[in-house]
Amino acid sequence: MAADQLSMIFAALADPTRRAILARLASGDATVNELAEPFDISLPAISRHLKVLEAAGLISRSRSAQWRSSRLEAGPLQEATQWMETYRRFWDSSFDRLDTHLKKIQSQETEDDPNG
């Protein structure tokens, strides 16, 4: 995945309204009006959010007669998750090493304590 595409995905996910829209689309396709219902913002504002999500590849939009619906596209989310997975493994490994070190220190303190 190109770094620019990854940047677009993370920029799109940075906004709570867009994350809420994606969460809604996870349960099925929806029209702009349906997506706008829970928000106190205008339809043009929702449309701008949808354009950002579409540019990032996170949704696709289709037109059926007079209705235009949006659909979640999970592929880019999986690619972003794979990118983050490397860092999760790094932190897990770091925390495991820290845990081992703390247990070693605690064990040494217990051995050195004449009252323990």
N, C-alpha and C positions, 0 to 999 in steps of 0.2 A: 504494500500500500504506500502510495506517495505520502511524504511527510505533510504536504499541503492538504491533502485529503484528510489525514489524521487531525490536523489543526482545525479544519472545518468541522469535523465531528465533535471534537472537544469544545469548540466555541459554541456549537449548537447546543450541546449538553449543559453548558454553563448557565443557561437561563432556566429558572424554575418553571416558567410557563411552558416552555418547549418540552421539558422533562414530563410535565403533567400531560401534555398532548400525546407524547409517546406512550405514556402509561395507559391513557385512554385507548389509543390505537392498538395496544397489545390485546385488547378484548374484542377487536374487530374494526372493520372499516367504518369511517364516519364522514359526514359532510362538514363543511365549514360551520354551519349553524349548530350542528351537534357538538362540535369541538369547542365552540364559543360559549355554550351554555353555562359552564361553571365559572366563567371568568367575567370580571367587571371591566372588560375592555371592548373596544369596537371590533366589528367584523374585519375592517381593513387591517387592524393591528394583528388579529389572528391570522389573516392571510399573509402578512409579512413574516410572522413566525413560521408558517407553513413553507414559505419560500426558502427560509434559512434551512429548515429541516430537509427540504427537497434537494437543495444545493449540496448538502452534506451527504446525500444519499440515504438518509435515515427514513424517508418516506417516499412513496410514489403517489402520484395523483392521476385520476382518470375521470373522464367525463362520460356519463351515461344519460342521454336525453338532456334534461335541464339540470341534473344533479352532478356535482363534482365531488367525488369522494377521495379520501386520503387513506393510504394503507401503510402500515409499518413495514419497513425493510430492515430485517434484523442483521443482515450480512455485515454492514459497517460496524454495528455494535459488537459483533463477534471479533472483528479485526481489531477494534480498540481494546477489547478485553484481552486479546492475545498479546497486544503490545504491553498492557499493564501487568500481565502475568509474570513477565520477566522480573519486574520490580517487586511483585508480591513474593516470589520465590527468594529474592535477595533479602527482603525484610524478614520473612519466616526463618531463613537461615541465620540472620543476625540475631533474632530473638531467641532462637534455639541455643546459639553460642552464649548469649547473655545468661540464659536460664542455667545452662551447665556451669558457667563461671560462678553465678550466685549460689548455686547448690554447693559447689566446691568450697566457697568462702564460708558458707553457713556450717558445713561439715567441719571445717578446720576450727571455727570458733567454738563449736560444741566440744571438740576434742581438747581444745586449749582451756576450756572453762573448768576450773577445779570443782565448782559447785554443780556442774551439769552431769 
